[in-house]
Amino acid sequence: MHLTNKKFFKLASLLLIGVTLVAGMIIFFNLNKASIYNELVNLDLIPKPEKLTELYFNDNANLPGSATSNQVISFAFVIHNLETTDYQYVYEVSMNINSIRHIVDSGKVLVKNNQYYVKNEKFNLMNSPGRQEVVVELIHLHQSIDFWIGNN
């Protein structure tokens, strides 16, 4: 097939238009990267990091299982911040005895993103017959862990 000058210039002009369009799009996307990214996030087309907090007992295999009245019990709990930002946690440690809640410790702690906070607890077991529930709660997150301790 033989190309005439007319067909050649038509083909070259179409190629030039295509290259100009592609180059223009690349420049546009480079200049507007942030706004395009934000729009894709708003449309849920880009995955967002999962936000969560891990709350657990340190060395949970060795939590106290029984104690005598007024005996000192000790344990530690851990807060692991995976909220993708620094977060201030409000916690309470309580004893539930016969459906009555007794707060034995509380506080606020700022935990940086992806960091751990370990809190050592030590207090006297309440003088009450029967089993007692020890509860650690992160107040604003409505997240809690607990264990039961028997009274000898």
Secondary structure, DSSP 8 states (H G I E B T S, - for coil): ----HHHHHHHHHHHHHHHHHHHHHHHHHHHTHHHHHHHHHHTT-S-----EEEEEEETGGG---EE-TT-EEEEEEEEEEESSS-EEEEEEEEEEETTEEEEEEEEEEEE-TT-EEEEEEEEE--S-SS-EEEEEEETTTTEEEEEEEEE-
